[in-house]
């Protein structure tokens, strides 16, 4: 899984940041990723991608002017879905597990 961590970090630091800076009023983030098996009692997914960011990921993001789709911004849950979509760029065997994969933004306290 260490290889997948590295690959996902690269994807999130390039494609994730491109998506964020193209669409929202934000600066790029520095992402670190830890992929783990969903083995805790509160895990609903088979695998969890824990995404650590500098700076911390906010609870919502505001669209850049001209990018509004009928609202001022998005909730972090929408961003989790978008980051989950990036998994398709990883080794197809990972995407082909037929299992659920969750994204968690892990802000420091």
Secondary structure, DSSP 8 states (H G I E B T S, - for coil): -HHHHHHHHHHIIIIIHHHHHHHBS----EEEEEEEE--STT--SSEEEEEEEES---SEEEB-TT--SSSSEEEHHHHHHHHHHGGGGS-HHHHTT-S-EEEEE----
